[in-house]
Amino acid sequence: MIFHWLFVVLFVSTTHSLNGANQVHLSLGEHSNEVVVTWSTPTSASSEVRFGLSSSFPGNAKSVIGFETIFVDNGTLHHTQYIHRAHLQQLEELVLYSYQVRNNSEWSRTFSFMSQGNTTSSPKVTIYGDFGLLNPKAYPALLSELSTRVTDFIVHTGDFAYDLYRDNATFGDAWFDFVEPV
């Protein structure tokens, strides 16, 4: 079973989005050679990801078509988002990959991640919880650990952002946008 709600993140770059794709993040897939890319768009869009070895990206890119689901919050405005997921499979072990998500005709900024090793490798994991938008004391440390490769991936245990539904879910959107660089 894949837990997409679990905030499991691998190394990601920190430039800004250009194409309306928001809250881009990774989660571990069912197999060690798979990751799942998830992102949100304000309107229906293609659910395409291109990815490849960072050393020659985008020239070596493979394309994967994912799927889109509609999310409507329970606020008074019934804010609608389109959630996209695509599975990147058959990844080589311990390789730096780059990827972009597509919003119809435009590609997002480029993100990067290091693929997992085999089951006998010993990854370095950072586990944390209780992380809000208004007082995110752990945020600089998380960015530092990822950028210096002190950790291979992060597991968020929960209790994040507090009241994601607040202000017709705009508070939750702000939190997910805030943590996207992680």
Secondary structure, DSSP 4 states (H G I P E B T S, - for coil): ---TTS-EE-----PPP-SS-EEEEEEE-SSTT-EEEEEEESS----EEEEEEGGGTTTT-EEEE-EEEEEE-SSTT--EEEEEEEEE-SPPTT-EEEEEEEETTEE---EEEEPP--TTS---EEEE--B-SSS-TTHHHHHHHHHTTS-SEEEE-S-BSS-TTTTTTHHHHHHHHHHTT-
